[in-house]
Amino acid sequence: MSSTTIRYDTTERHIAKYNNPNPLHRLSLGRFHAALASELRSLDPRSILDFGCGEAFTLDELARLGVDVDNYEGVDLRTDALEAARARWPELRFSCADILDPAFDGKRYDVTLALEVMEHLYEPGRILKRLVELTDKALIISVPHEPWFQLVNLIRGRDFIRLGNHPEHVQHWNSQTFADFISPYAEVVHIRRSFPFILATARPRR
C-alpha cells in the first residue's frame, strides 16, 4: 500500500476545508475550481481518474461549473470518505484501492487528477510514475504553493506550533520546484497559480 499521512482527523479537516464559510476562503477555493474546470474543458476528456478523491467535493464543484463528469472514477484509501462520495454520486464509480496494486495494471484514462494529494505522500515520485502509466492525454496535479500556504495558515492561527505547516504535509513545493519534480516523469505544459495553490498540467512521456 502507498505510504500516506492519513490521520484520525483527516476526514474532519477535509470536511471543514470545504464547508468553511469565510468569504476569502470561499473565494480562493472558487478560483481554484474555476481554473480546474477551465483546464478540463480544454482537454475534453472521455474518462477521468481522480486519485485521492476523498468525499468528492471537487466533483460537486466541477459539475456545478458545467464539466462533464459522466466517465469519472474516484479512488481513495478512506472508506468513510468514499461512503460520503457514493451517497451523493451513486451513478459513478468510487474504489477503495491503492493505484500501485496490480489490479490497475493496463488501465488507461484520458485525464488523471491528483488534487491536493502529492504533499501527503512519502514517496510522491513513485505515485507520479504510476499516474503517468495510467494516463493517455494529460495529468492535472495541484499542491499548496509554499511558503504562502503555510503563511496563510499562520495568519489564520492554524497549526501555529508547526509554523503553519499542515500536520499531514510532508512535501513542500513552489512553482519552480514543483515543475522540476514533475518533469522527469511528464512534460509540463503549464503551471497555473491559484493562490494559495499551484495547478500543473502535464503530458505523459512515452
Backbone torsions as a table, in degrees:
resi	resn	phi	psi	omega
1	MET	NA	138.1	179.8
2	SER	-64.4	144.3	-173.1
3	SER	-89.7	117.4	-178.9
4	THR	-126.0	175.6	-179.2
5	THR	-105.0	32.8	177.4
6	ILE	-58.7	131.9	-178.1
7	ARG	-123.4	176.7	179.1
8	TYR	-63.4	-26.6	-176.4
9	ASP	-108.9	15.0	-178.1
10	THR	-59.2	-48.0	-178.2
11	THR	-63.0	-43.4	-179.7
12	GLU	-60.0	-44.9	-179.9
13	ARG	-67.3	-37.7	-178.3
14	HIS	-67.2	-43.8	177.8
15	ILE	-63.6	-40.9	178.9
16	ALA	-62.3	-37.1	179.7
17	LYS	-59.2	-44.4	-174.8
18	TYR	-87.6	-12.0	177.7
19	ASN	-106.2	3.9	-179.5
20	ASN	-62.5	122.7	-176.1
21	PRO	-85.0	-4.7	-178.1
22	ASN	-55.8	127.5	-175.7
23	PRO	-59.2	-39.4	179.7
24	LEU	-68.6	-37.9	176.6
25	HIS	-64.1	-44.8	179.1
26	ARG	-62.8	-37.4	179.5
27	LEU	-64.0	-45.1	-178.1
28	SER	-66.3	-41.6	177.0
29	LEU	-65.2	-39.5	179.2
30	GLY	-62.7	-41.8	178.2
31	ARG	-65.5	-39.6	178.6
32	PHE	-62.7	-47.7	-178.8
33	HIS	-66.4	-34.0	177.3
34	ALA	-65.4	-40.8	178.0
35	ALA	-65.5	-41.7	177.9
36	LEU	-63.3	-44.6	-179.9
37	ALA	-62.5	-40.6	178.6
38	SER	-61.6	-42.0	-179.9
39	GLU	-64.8	-43.2	-179.5
40	LEU	-67.4	-37.8	177.5
41	ARG	-61.5	-40.5	-178.8
42	SER	-67.8	-29.9	179.9
43	LEU	-84.2	-26.6	179.2
44	ASP	46.7	59.6	-173.6
45	PRO	-72.4	145.5	174.4
46	ARG	-85.1	-20.4	177.2
47	SER	-151.7	146.4	-177.4
48	ILE	-131.8	130.8	169.5
49	LEU	-108.7	124.3	178.8
50	ASP	-107.5	99.7	-178.9
51	PHE	-81.2	121.7	-175.9
52	GLY	77.3	46.3	-172.6
53	CYS	-70.7	-21.9	-179.1
54	GLY	60.1	-137.1	-178.8
55	GLU	-81.4	4.2	178.6
56	ALA	67.4	32.2	175.2
57	PHE	-63.7	-37.1	178.5
58	THR	-64.1	-37.2	177.2
59	LEU	-60.0	-41.1	176.9
60	ASP	-55.8	-45.4	-177.0
61	GLU	-69.4	-40.1	178.6
62	LEU	-62.3	-43.4	178.0
63	ALA	-62.9	-41.0	178.8
64	ARG	-62.2	-32.5	-178.9
65	LEU	-89.0	7.9	172.3
66	GLY	86.5	16.8	177.5
67	VAL	-83.7	135.2	178.8
68	ASP	-71.8	117.6	-178.2
69	VAL	-117.2	19.6	-175.0
70	ASP	-62.2	-33.7	-177.2
71	ASN	-108.2	51.4	-177.1
72	TYR	-102.5	140.5	171.9
73	GLU	-132.1	126.4	179.0
74	GLY	-104.8	140.6	179.4
75	VAL	-130.6	134.3	178.3
76	ASP	-155.7	168.1	177.6
77	LEU	-103.0	-7.3	-177.2
78	ARG	-96.1	112.7	-177.3
79	THR	-66.6	-36.4	-179.3
80	ASP	-66.5	-37.4	177.8
81	ALA	-64.9	-41.9	-179.2
82	LEU	-67.3	-34.6	175.5
83	GLU	-61.0	-42.3	178.2
84	ALA	-65.0	-40.6	179.4
85	ALA	-64.5	-44.8	-179.2
86	ARG	-65.4	-32.8	-179.4
87	ALA	-64.4	-35.2	-179.3
88	ARG	-90.3	-25.5	-177.2
89	TRP	-129.5	65.6	-175.7
90	PRO	-66.0	-19.1	-177.6
91	GLU	-84.8	-8.8	-178.0
92	LEU	-104.8	166.4	-175.6
93	ARG	-99.4	128.9	175.3
94	PHE	-130.3	130.3	-175.8
95	SER	-122.9	136.6	170.4
96	CYS	-90.4	97.8	-170.5
97	ALA	-156.7	159.9	174.1
98	ASP	-103.8	123.5	-176.0
99	ILE	-67.4	-12.6	175.5
100	LEU	-78.6	-12.9	-179.6
101	ASP	-64.7	147.5	178.8
102	PRO	-58.0	-20.7	179.4
103	ALA	-58.9	-23.1	179.6
104	PHE	-91.6	-5.7	179.4
105	ASP	-57.3	129.6	177.2
106	GLY	84.8	-10.0	177.9
107	LYS	-73.7	148.1	179.1
108	ARG	-140.9	143.5	178.1
109	TYR	-132.6	146.9	176.2
110	ASP	-58.4	-51.5	-176.9
111	VAL	-130.7	136.0	171.7
112	THR	-114.3	141.4	178.2
113	LEU	-113.7	140.6	170.2
114	ALA	-139.8	89.4	-170.1
115	LEU	-104.5	114.6	-179.1
116	GLU	55.9	46.2	-178.8
117	VAL	-122.0	-43.8	-170.6
118	MET	-59.0	-31.1	-179.9
119	GLU	-69.4	-13.0	179.6
120	HIS	-93.1	-0.3	-171.0
121	LEU	-105.4	135.7	177.1
122	TYR	-75.5	-25.7	178.3
123	GLU	-127.8	67.5	-174.6
124	PRO	-63.9	-30.9	179.2
125	GLY	-64.0	-38.3	178.5
126	ARG	-63.1	-40.5	179.0
127	ILE	-71.1	-42.0	179.7
128	LEU	-61.2	-41.5	177.8
129	LYS	-58.2	-42.3	179.3
130	ARG	-66.4	-42.2	179.0
131	LEU	-61.2	-39.4	177.1
132	VAL	-60.8	-41.8	179.1
133	GLU	-61.0	-30.2	-176.1
134	LEU	-88.9	-4.3	-169.2
135	THR	-109.6	132.4	175.2
136	ASP	-93.7	-45.0	-170.7
137	LYS	-104.1	-56.8	-174.9
138	ALA	-160.6	154.2	171.0
139	LEU	-110.0	141.2	172.4
140	ILE	-121.8	118.9	-173.3
141	ILE	-129.1	132.1	176.9
142	SER	-125.4	147.1	176.8
143	VAL	-144.6	162.6	172.9
144	PRO	-62.1	142.2	177.4
145	HIS	-90.0	106.2	-178.4
146	GLU	-95.3	149.6	7.5
147	PRO	-88.0	7.4	-172.1
148	TRP	-65.6	-37.6	179.8
149	PHE	-60.1	-45.6	179.5
150	GLN	-66.1	-37.8	178.9
151	LEU	-63.8	-40.5	177.2
152	VAL	-62.5	-42.0	177.2
153	ASN	-60.8	-42.1	178.6
154	LEU	-62.0	-44.4	179.9
155	ILE	-60.8	-35.6	179.6
156	ARG	-82.1	-4.3	-180.0
157	GLY	78.3	20.6	-179.0
158	ARG	-97.6	142.2	176.7
159	ASP	50.4	43.9	-172.1
160	PHE	-62.4	-43.3	-176.6
161	ILE	-70.6	-13.1	176.5
162	ARG	-101.7	16.0	-179.2
163	LEU	57.7	36.7	176.1
164	GLY	86.4	-2.0	-178.8
165	ASN	-81.3	125.7	176.2
166	HIS	-56.6	136.3	-175.9
167	PRO	-62.9	-16.4	179.7
168	GLU	-99.1	-3.1	-176.4
169	HIS	-89.5	113.6	179.8
170	VAL	-112.7	-2.0	174.6
171	GLN	-125.4	146.3	-177.5
172	HIS	-140.3	128.2	-178.1
173	TRP	-135.4	151.5	162.1
174	ASN	-108.5	-175.1	-174.6
175	SER	-58.9	-44.6	-176.5
176	GLN	-71.5	-45.7	-177.7
177	THR	-68.5	-28.5	177.3
178	PHE	-70.9	-42.0	175.5
179	ALA	-61.2	-40.4	178.4
180	ASP	-64.3	-35.1	177.9
181	PHE	-66.4	-41.7	-175.8
182	ILE	-75.1	-38.2	-166.1
183	SER	-58.1	-30.3	176.1
184	PRO	-67.3	-18.9	-174.8
185	TYR	-106.6	-31.0	-175.1
186	ALA	-152.1	156.8	178.5
187	GLU	-81.5	118.3	179.5
188	VAL	-73.9	117.5	179.2
189	VAL	-80.1	-51.0	173.7
190	HIS	-164.2	162.1	177.0
191	ILE	-117.8	125.5	173.9
192	ARG	-104.9	142.8	175.1
193	ARG	-110.1	117.3	177.4
194	SER	-125.6	88.9	-169.9
195	PHE	-48.2	128.9	2.1
196	PRO	-101.5	45.5	-177.9
197	PHE	-123.6	160.0	170.3
198	ILE	-114.9	134.5	-179.6
199	LEU	-123.1	114.2	-177.4
200	ALA	-110.2	137.7	172.0
201	THR	-113.8	131.6	-176.8
202	ALA	-140.6	152.1	176.9
203	ARG	-105.6	139.6	178.8
204	PRO	-61.3	143.3	171.8
205	ARG	-90.5	126.6	-179.3
206	ARG	-112.2	NA	NA
